[in-house]
Amino acid sequence: MKKKVYWGIGIALVVVAIVFGSAQYMIGTNEPLMTEEEVKQVVNSKFAGDILSSELTHANGKETYKVLIEEDAGTYVLFVDAATGKIEQLNQEEEKGDAKQPDDDENKEPISPEEAEQMLHAKAKEQSKRLTIRKTTRHIKRLWRRKMARSLKLKLME
């Protein structure tokens, strides 16, 4: 009889703790949301460009502001956490300008044969270093594998 009473009291305490804990959790997650003007100030402080629009949305279980910005390079969409002001995501919607940039090949002056040769030698030297590093790395890996195989054979023989 005493065991049943203790079990009943124990279960009642667990239920009360769960109810109280979940109530505290729900109260603690209701952070005050930033206003649209505050979000615009945060975005303006971090990005240059014109804010075209902003709207409060509900995504991934939390409130976020979707802000559309137009800059020289293109149009961007930002997702800003409405409670903290942290920028959660940045996507480029469209690029601005022509496909040709001012520093494209057609706008450059031709180089002399000596400059071309120097550039070629520098590029070849850089690639040679890369190949040497790759070969060395492969060699080290092979040696390590052999050592591990030997140690494994020795352990199996014991």
C-alpha distance (Angstrom), angle and dihedral (degrees) to the residues before:
residue distance angle dihedral
M1 . . .
K2 3.80 . .
K3 3.81 90.5 .
K4 3.81 91.2 56.7
V5 3.81 91.2 51.4
Y6 3.82 91.9 49.2
W7 3.80 91.4 47.6
G8 3.81 90.6 49.3
I9 3.80 92.3 50.0
G10 3.82 91.2 46.2
I11 3.81 93.3 50.9
A12 3.81 91.0 46.3
L13 3.82 90.7 52.5
V14 3.82 91.6 49.4
V15 3.81 91.3 50.3
V16 3.82 91.7 48.8
A17 3.82 90.7 48.6
I18 3.82 91.8 50.5
V19 3.81 92.9 48.6
F20 3.80 92.8 46.2
G21 3.81 92.8 45.6
S22 3.79 94.6 49.5
A23 3.82 90.9 47.9
Q24 3.81 90.3 52.4
Y25 3.81 90.5 47.6
M26 3.81 92.3 52.3
I27 3.80 92.1 48.1
G28 3.81 92.3 47.8
T29 3.83 95.5 52.9
N30 3.79 96.5 56.9
E31 3.79 98.6 94.1
P32 3.79 117.1 174.8
L33 3.79 111.4 -100.2
M34 3.79 123.6 -124.6
T35 3.77 117.9 -113.7
E36 3.77 120.8 -113.8
E37 3.82 90.3 -107.9
E38 3.82 91.8 53.6
V39 3.80 90.4 51.0
K40 3.81 90.5 49.8
Q41 3.82 89.7 52.0
V42 3.82 90.9 51.5
V43 3.80 91.7 48.9
N44 3.83 93.0 45.8
S45 3.81 90.4 51.0
K46 3.81 91.5 55.2
F47 3.81 104.0 33.3
A48 3.76 135.4 42.3
G49 3.76 116.6 -137.6
D50 3.78 141.8 65.7
I51 3.79 122.6 -59.9
L52 3.80 106.2 -131.1
S53 3.81 97.9 -177.2
S54 3.78 144.5 -18.5
E55 3.77 132.2 -164.6
L56 3.79 137.3 175.6
T57 3.82 112.4 -116.1
H58 3.78 137.2 172.9
A59 3.82 112.0 -125.2
N60 3.80 133.4 158.2
G61 3.79 92.4 0.7
K62 3.80 96.2 -55.1
E63 3.75 141.4 79.9
T64 3.82 115.7 -97.1
Y65 3.76 136.6 171.4
K66 3.79 117.2 -127.0
V67 3.82 106.8 -148.8
L68 3.81 124.1 -172.1
I69 3.84 114.7 -153.6
E70 3.79 130.2 -174.5
E71 3.81 116.7 -152.9
D72 3.79 134.4 166.9
A73 3.81 90.9 -93.8
G74 3.80 95.2 49.4
T75 3.79 146.1 -76.0
Y76 3.81 120.4 -45.4
V77 3.81 135.7 -168.9
L78 3.80 117.5 -146.5
F79 3.77 126.7 -167.9
V80 3.82 110.8 -153.5
D81 3.82 124.1 -171.0
A82 3.80 105.2 -115.6
A83 3.82 93.3 -147.9
T84 3.82 101.3 45.5
G85 3.82 105.9 19.6
K86 3.81 90.6 -126.4
I87 3.80 114.9 148.5
E88 3.79 104.5 -120.6
Q89 3.80 101.0 -179.6
L90 3.81 140.6 6.6
N91 3.81 122.4 -163.8
Q92 3.79 129.3 176.7
E93 3.77 109.4 -133.0
E94 3.80 99.6 -174.1
E95 3.78 139.1 -6.2
K96 3.75 120.8 -124.1
G97 3.74 128.1 -142.5
D98 3.75 135.6 31.2
A99 3.76 124.6 -48.5
K100 3.81 87.9 -111.9
Q101 3.77 117.2 76.8
P102 3.81 123.7 -157.2
D103 3.80 91.6 -106.3
D104 3.82 95.5 54.7
D105 3.79 118.4 133.3
E106 3.80 94.8 -99.8
N107 3.81 91.3 61.6
K108 3.80 95.0 52.0
E109 3.76 125.7 93.4
P110 3.80 115.8 -114.0
I111 3.80 115.8 -100.0
S112 3.76 126.3 -129.7
P113 3.82 121.6 -106.4
E114 3.82 89.5 -110.4
E115 3.82 91.4 55.4
A116 3.80 90.2 47.4
E117 3.79 90.8 51.7
Q118 3.81 91.8 48.7
M119 3.79 90.7 50.4
L120 3.81 90.4 48.5
H121 3.82 92.3 50.9
A122 3.81 91.8 48.1
K123 3.81 91.1 50.4
A124 3.82 92.1 46.9
K125 3.81 91.4 49.1
E126 3.82 90.8 50.8
Q127 3.81 91.9 49.9
S128 3.81 90.9 46.9
K129 3.82 89.9 55.4
R130 3.80 90.5 50.4
L131 3.80 91.8 50.9
T132 3.79 91.3 48.9
I133 3.80 91.1 51.4
R134 3.82 91.1 48.3
K135 3.80 92.3 49.7
T136 3.80 91.6 47.6
T137 3.79 91.5 49.0
R138 3.81 91.8 49.9
H139 3.80 90.4 48.5
I140 3.81 92.3 51.1
K141 3.80 91.0 48.6
R142 3.82 91.1 50.7
L143 3.80 91.5 49.6
W144 3.79 91.5 48.3
R145 3.83 91.5 50.0
R146 3.81 90.8 50.6
K147 3.79 91.5 49.4
M148 3.79 91.3 49.2
A149 3.81 91.0 47.8
R150 3.81 90.9 50.8
S151 3.79 92.8 48.8
L152 3.80 90.0 48.2
K153 3.83 90.9 50.7
L154 3.79 90.4 49.7
K155 3.79 91.4 50.7
L156 3.79 91.3 49.0
M157 3.82 91.8 49.5
E158 3.82 92.7 52.9
